[in-house]
Amino acid sequence: MKADDTVFLDRDGVINADAPDYIKCWAEFHFIPGSLAAIARLTQAGLRVVIITNQSGVNRGLIPLTELKSIHHHLRQAVRDNGGRIADLFVCPHRPDQGCDCRKPKPGLILAARQRWGIALTRSVMVGDSATDILAGKAAGCGHTVLVQTGNGRSAARSLAEAEALPDHIAVDLDHAVKWILADIRRT
């Protein structure tokens, strides 16, 4: 990777603690320790940070789109306040049964980001905590995929191994994933 390349981040389970009944308001959004500092380091290294997130709670009627936008406004502000920057945020609001092209593991959100930003996907990294994140990154043609063990990471590693779709790296959390990504920049 080089400066100006892109790191795609899943949201729930990577940046913030996931919740079995969805994050429905800012008060339920809790950053995973080290995630804000990790995003700041990506920004300071000149990398574009783009969040790619499934949020089916919208189409399930659990969270109004306006509330999701408010959560993301607060997320961006917290990242800025800690020295980072989120260049863009792509959301799939669909339920799994709706058959859209944007819900991970399909690569639609990543491909939309590529089109908007002119991203060279072979020089990008997808970081996620679930098998769907890693599969979406691979399907889109991301140069690297990183599985973090926060959120669903431990169970995802087993299902990815069974599917013979292992990530390029497994990290304890986003902080350790970023250390690996930045070491990769120094190697190239």
Residue pairs with C-beta under 8 A, 6 or more apart in sequence:
1 47
1 123
1 124
1 125
1 143
1 144
1 181
1 184
1 185
1 188
2 123
2 185
2 188
3 45
3 46
3 47
3 185
4 46
4 47
4 48
5 47
5 48
5 119
5 120
5 123
5 124
5 125
6 47
6 48
6 49
6 50
6 87
6 113
6 117
6 119
6 123
6 124
6 125
7 42
7 47
7 48
7 49
7 50
7 124
7 125
7 127
7 181
8 50
8 51
8 52
8 110
8 113
8 124
8 125
8 126
8 127
8 137
8 142
9 15
9 39
9 49
9 50
9 51
9 52
9 127
9 128
9 174
10 51
10 52
10 53
10 104
10 126
10 127
10 128
10 129
10 130
10 133
11 51
11 53
11 75
12 18
12 19
12 23
12 53
12 129
12 151
13 128
13 129
13 130
13 148
13 150
13 151
13 152
13 153
14 32
14 35
14 127
14 128
14 129
14 133
14 148
14 150
14 151
14 174
15 31
15 32
15 35
15 39
15 51
15 75
15 174
16 23
16 29
16 30
16 31
16 32
16 35
16 75
17 30
17 31
17 32
17 150
17 151
18 129
18 151
18 152
19 28
21 62
22 55
22 57
22 60
22 62
22 63
23 29
23 57
23 63
23 71
24 57
24 62
24 63
24 67
25 63
25 67
25 70
25 71
26 70
26 71
26 74
29 71
29 74
29 75
31 78
32 150
32 173
32 174
33 173
33 175
34 173
34 174
34 175
35 173
35 174
35 175
36 78
36 79
36 82
36 84
37 82
37 175
38 174
38 175
38 177
38 178
39 49
39 79
39 82
39 84
39 85
39 86
39 174
39 178
40 79
40 82
40 83
40 84
41 84
41 178
41 182
42 49
42 84
42 178
42 181
42 182
43 49
43 83
43 84
43 85
44 83
45 182
45 185
47 181
47 185
48 87
48 117
48 119
49 84
49 85
49 86
49 87
50 86
50 87
50 88
50 89
50 90
50 113
50 117
50 119
51 75
51 86
51 88
51 89
51 90
52 90
52 104
52 109
52 110
52 113
52 126
52 133
52 136
53 89
53 90
53 91
53 92
53 109
54 91
54 92
54 103
54 104
54 132
55 63
55 68
55 91
55 92
55 93
56 92
56 93
56 94
56 95
56 96
56 103
57 63
57 68
58 64
58 65
58 68
58 91
58 93
59 93
59 94
59 95
59 98
60 95
65 93
68 91
68 93
72 89
72 91
75 86
75 89
76 86
76 89
79 85
79 86
87 117
88 113
88 116
88 117
90 102
90 109
90 110
90 112
90 113
91 109
92 100
92 102
92 103
92 104
92 108
92 109
94 100
94 102
94 103
96 103
100 106
100 108
101 108
102 108
102 109
102 112
104 128
104 130
104 132
104 133
104 135
104 136
105 131
105 132
105 133
105 135
105 136
105 139
106 136
106 139
107 136
107 137
107 139
107 140
107 141
109 136
110 121
110 126
110 136
110 137
110 140
110 142
111 140
113 119
114 121
114 140
121 140
121 141
121 142
121 143
122 141
122 142
122 143
123 143
124 142
124 143
124 144
125 137
125 142
125 143
125 144
125 145
125 146
125 181
126 133
126 134
126 136
126 137
126 140
126 142
126 144
126 145
126 146
127 133
127 145
127 146
127 148
127 174
127 177
127 181
128 134
128 136
128 137
128 145
128 146
128 147
128 148
128 156
129 147
129 148
129 149
129 150
129 151
129 152
129 153
129 156
130 151
130 152
130 153
130 156
131 152
131 156
131 159
131 160
131 163
131 165
133 145
133 147
133 156
134 145
134 147
134 156
134 160
134 165
134 167
135 160
135 163
135 165
137 144
137 145
138 145
138 165
144 168
144 169
144 181
144 184
145 167
145 168
145 169
146 167
146 168
146 169
146 170
146 171
146 177
146 180
146 181
147 153
147 156
147 157
147 160
147 167
147 169
147 170
147 171
148 170
148 171
148 172
148 173
148 174
148 176
148 177
149 157
149 170
149 171
149 172
149 173
150 172
150 173
150 174
153 170
157 170
160 166
160 167
169 177
169 180
171 177
171 179
171 180
